[in-house]
Protein backbone atom coordinates (compact mmCIF):
# COMPACT_ATOMS: atom_id res chain seq x y z
CA UNK A 1 0.00 0.00 0.00
CA UNK A 2 1.23 3.49 -0.82
CA UNK A 3 1.97 6.01 1.94
CA UNK A 4 1.94 9.80 1.67
CA UNK A 5 4.71 11.95 3.12
CA UNK A 6 4.21 15.64 3.94
CA UNK A 7 6.67 18.42 4.67
CA UNK A 8 4.30 20.97 6.21
CA UNK A 9 4.93 24.67 5.83
CA UNK A 10 2.79 27.76 6.34
CA UNK A 11 2.93 28.63 2.62
CA UNK A 12 3.64 25.29 0.92
CA UNK A 13 3.39 21.60 1.66
CA UNK A 14 5.85 19.22 0.06
CA UNK A 15 4.34 15.94 -1.11
CA UNK A 16 6.04 12.55 -1.47
CA UNK A 17 4.48 9.16 -2.19
CA UNK A 18 5.89 5.71 -1.61
CA UNK A 19 5.84 2.87 -4.07
CA UNK A 20 3.09 0.23 -3.81
CA UNK A 21 5.25 -1.93 -1.49
CA UNK A 22 6.01 1.00 0.86
CA UNK A 23 9.75 0.60 0.37
CA UNK A 24 10.86 3.73 -1.49
CA UNK A 25 9.69 7.34 -1.21
CA UNK A 26 9.49 9.53 -4.31
CA UNK A 27 9.15 13.32 -4.41
CA UNK A 28 5.76 14.12 -5.93
CA UNK A 29 4.77 17.78 -5.86
CA UNK A 30 4.29 20.94 -3.83
CA UNK A 31 0.84 22.21 -2.89
CA UNK A 32 0.03 25.72 -1.76
CA UNK A 33 -1.18 25.65 1.85
CA UNK A 34 -4.62 27.20 1.39
CA UNK A 35 -8.13 26.59 2.74
CA UNK A 36 -8.71 23.71 0.30
CA UNK A 37 -5.56 21.76 1.21
CA UNK A 38 -7.47 18.95 2.95
CA UNK A 39 -9.71 18.57 -0.10
CA UNK A 40 -6.63 18.37 -2.34
CA UNK A 41 -5.04 15.71 -0.11
CA UNK A 42 -8.27 13.69 -0.15
CA UNK A 43 -8.39 13.91 -3.97
CA UNK A 44 -4.77 12.78 -4.14
CA UNK A 45 -5.63 9.89 -1.81
CA UNK A 46 -8.42 8.75 -4.13
CA UNK A 47 -6.09 8.95 -7.13
CA UNK A 48 -3.03 7.30 -5.51
CA UNK A 49 -4.73 4.98 -3.01
CA UNK A 50 -3.09 5.79 0.33
CA UNK A 51 -4.65 5.83 3.81
CA UNK A 52 -1.50 6.46 5.84
CA UNK A 53 0.21 9.84 6.06
CA UNK A 54 3.63 10.63 7.50
CA UNK A 55 3.94 14.23 8.62
CA UNK A 56 7.25 15.92 9.31
CA UNK A 57 7.80 16.70 12.98
CA UNK A 58 9.82 19.90 13.39
CA UNK A 59 10.64 19.22 17.04
CA UNK A 60 10.66 22.25 19.30
CA UNK A 61 9.52 24.83 16.74
CA UNK A 62 6.70 27.41 16.83
CA UNK A 63 5.02 25.73 13.83
CA UNK A 64 4.62 22.50 15.85
CA UNK A 65 1.20 23.57 17.20
CA UNK A 66 -0.05 24.20 13.67
CA UNK A 67 1.22 20.78 12.57
CA UNK A 68 -0.53 19.03 15.46
CA UNK A 69 -3.82 20.75 14.50
CA UNK A 70 -3.29 19.75 10.86
CA UNK A 71 -2.64 16.17 11.97
CA UNK A 72 -5.88 16.10 13.97
CA UNK A 73 -7.86 17.32 10.94
CA UNK A 74 -6.30 14.60 8.78
CA UNK A 75 -7.20 11.98 11.41
CA UNK A 76 -10.82 13.21 11.45
CA UNK A 77 -10.85 12.70 7.67
CA UNK A 78 -10.05 9.02 8.23
CA UNK A 79 -6.29 8.95 7.65
CA UNK A 80 -3.79 7.18 9.88
CA UNK A 81 -1.22 9.88 10.61
CA UNK A 82 2.31 9.41 11.94
CA UNK A 83 4.94 11.98 12.89
CA UNK A 84 8.54 11.58 11.72
CA UNK A 85 11.39 13.91 12.67
CA UNK A 86 12.36 16.25 9.87
CA UNK A 87 15.76 17.17 11.27
CA UNK A 88 18.05 18.65 8.57
CA UNK A 89 15.91 17.54 5.61
CA UNK A 90 16.42 20.84 3.79
CA UNK A 91 20.19 20.56 4.12
CA UNK A 92 20.11 16.96 2.90
CA UNK A 93 18.04 17.89 -0.16
CA UNK A 94 20.69 20.48 -1.03
CA UNK A 95 23.37 17.81 -0.79
CA UNK A 96 21.51 15.40 -3.07
CA UNK A 97 20.67 18.04 -5.66
CA UNK A 98 24.20 19.47 -5.70
CA UNK A 99 22.84 22.84 -4.62
CA UNK A 100 24.91 25.02 -2.34
CA UNK A 101 23.33 24.59 1.13
CA UNK A 102 21.41 27.72 2.15
CA UNK A 103 19.35 28.16 5.29
CA UNK A 104 15.69 28.71 4.43
CA UNK A 105 15.52 31.92 6.44
CA UNK A 106 18.45 33.51 4.62
CA UNK A 107 17.58 32.46 1.07
CA UNK A 108 16.53 35.50 -0.93
CA UNK A 109 15.35 33.59 -3.97
CA UNK A 110 14.69 29.89 -3.98
CA UNK A 111 15.31 28.61 -7.51
CA UNK A 112 14.54 24.98 -6.73
CA UNK A 113 11.62 24.00 -4.56
CA UNK A 114 12.95 21.43 -2.17
CA UNK A 115 9.78 20.85 -0.20
CA UNK A 116 8.83 17.69 -2.13
CA UNK A 117 12.36 16.31 -1.70
CA UNK A 118 12.24 17.03 2.04
CA UNK A 119 8.88 15.20 2.16
CA UNK A 120 10.53 12.22 0.44
CA UNK A 121 13.33 12.17 3.02
CA UNK A 122 10.81 12.31 5.87
CA UNK A 123 8.79 9.48 4.34
CA UNK A 124 11.89 7.38 3.59
CA UNK A 125 13.02 7.62 7.24
CA UNK A 126 9.59 6.37 8.29
CA UNK A 127 9.65 3.51 5.76
CA UNK A 128 13.11 2.40 6.93
CA UNK A 129 11.99 2.30 10.56
CA UNK A 130 8.83 0.42 9.61
CA UNK A 131 10.86 -2.13 7.64
CA UNK A 132 13.08 -2.95 10.61
CA UNK A 133 10.12 -3.29 13.02
CA UNK A 134 8.75 -6.26 11.06
C-alpha positions as CSV (number, residue, x, y, z in Angstrom):
1,X,0.0,0.0,0.0
2,X,1.2,3.5,-0.8
3,X,2.0,6.0,1.9
4,X,1.9,9.8,1.7
5,X,4.7,12.0,3.1
6,X,4.2,15.6,3.9
7,X,6.7,18.4,4.7
8,X,4.3,21.0,6.2
9,X,4.9,24.7,5.8
10,X,2.8,27.8,6.3
11,X,2.9,28.6,2.6
12,X,3.6,25.3,0.9
13,X,3.4,21.6,1.7
14,X,5.9,19.2,0.1
15,X,4.3,15.9,-1.1
16,X,6.0,12.5,-1.5
17,X,4.5,9.2,-2.2
18,X,5.9,5.7,-1.6
19,X,5.8,2.9,-4.1
20,X,3.1,0.2,-3.8
21,X,5.2,-1.9,-1.5
22,X,6.0,1.0,0.9
23,X,9.8,0.6,0.4
24,X,10.9,3.7,-1.5
25,X,9.7,7.3,-1.2
26,X,9.5,9.5,-4.3
27,X,9.1,13.3,-4.4
28,X,5.8,14.1,-5.9
29,X,4.8,17.8,-5.9
30,X,4.3,20.9,-3.8
31,X,0.8,22.2,-2.9
32,X,0.0,25.7,-1.8
33,X,-1.2,25.7,1.8
34,X,-4.6,27.2,1.4
35,X,-8.1,26.6,2.7
36,X,-8.7,23.7,0.3
37,X,-5.6,21.8,1.2
38,X,-7.5,19.0,2.9
39,X,-9.7,18.6,-0.1
40,X,-6.6,18.4,-2.3
41,X,-5.0,15.7,-0.1
42,X,-8.3,13.7,-0.2
43,X,-8.4,13.9,-4.0
44,X,-4.8,12.8,-4.1
45,X,-5.6,9.9,-1.8
46,X,-8.4,8.8,-4.1
47,X,-6.1,8.9,-7.1
48,X,-3.0,7.3,-5.5
49,X,-4.7,5.0,-3.0
50,X,-3.1,5.8,0.3
51,X,-4.7,5.8,3.8
52,X,-1.5,6.5,5.8
53,X,0.2,9.8,6.1
54,X,3.6,10.6,7.5
55,X,3.9,14.2,8.6
56,X,7.3,15.9,9.3
57,X,7.8,16.7,13.0
58,X,9.8,19.9,13.4
59,X,10.6,19.2,17.0
60,X,10.7,22.2,19.3
61,X,9.5,24.8,16.7
62,X,6.7,27.4,16.8
63,X,5.0,25.7,13.8
64,X,4.6,22.5,15.9
65,X,1.2,23.6,17.2
66,X,-0.1,24.2,13.7
67,X,1.2,20.8,12.6
68,X,-0.5,19.0,15.5
69,X,-3.8,20.8,14.5
70,X,-3.3,19.8,10.9
71,X,-2.6,16.2,12.0
72,X,-5.9,16.1,14.0
73,X,-7.9,17.3,10.9
74,X,-6.3,14.6,8.8
75,X,-7.2,12.0,11.4
76,X,-10.8,13.2,11.5
77,X,-10.9,12.7,7.7
78,X,-10.0,9.0,8.2
79,X,-6.3,8.9,7.7
80,X,-3.8,7.2,9.9
81,X,-1.2,9.9,10.6
82,X,2.3,9.4,11.9
83,X,4.9,12.0,12.9
84,X,8.5,11.6,11.7
85,X,11.4,13.9,12.7
86,X,12.4,16.3,9.9
87,X,15.8,17.2,11.3
88,X,18.1,18.7,8.6
89,X,15.9,17.5,5.6
90,X,16.4,20.8,3.8
91,X,20.2,20.6,4.1
92,X,20.1,17.0,2.9
93,X,18.0,17.9,-0.2
94,X,20.7,20.5,-1.0
95,X,23.4,17.8,-0.8
96,X,21.5,15.4,-3.1
97,X,20.7,18.0,-5.7
98,X,24.2,19.5,-5.7
99,X,22.8,22.8,-4.6
100,X,24.9,25.0,-2.3
101,X,23.3,24.6,1.1
102,X,21.4,27.7,2.2
103,X,19.4,28.2,5.3
104,X,15.7,28.7,4.4
105,X,15.5,31.9,6.4
106,X,18.5,33.5,4.6
107,X,17.6,32.5,1.1
108,X,16.5,35.5,-0.9
109,X,15.3,33.6,-4.0
110,X,14.7,29.9,-4.0
111,X,15.3,28.6,-7.5
112,X,14.5,25.0,-6.7
113,X,11.6,24.0,-4.6
114,X,13.0,21.4,-2.2
115,X,9.8,20.9,-0.2
116,X,8.8,17.7,-2.1
117,X,12.4,16.3,-1.7
118,X,12.2,17.0,2.0
119,X,8.9,15.2,2.2
120,X,10.5,12.2,0.4
121,X,13.3,12.2,3.0
122,X,10.8,12.3,5.9
123,X,8.8,9.5,4.3
124,X,11.9,7.4,3.6
125,X,13.0,7.6,7.2
126,X,9.6,6.4,8.3
127,X,9.6,3.5,5.8
128,X,13.1,2.4,6.9
129,X,12.0,2.3,10.6
130,X,8.8,0.4,9.6
131,X,10.9,-2.1,7.6
132,X,13.1,-2.9,10.6
133,X,10.1,-3.3,13.0
134,X,8.7,-6.3,11.1
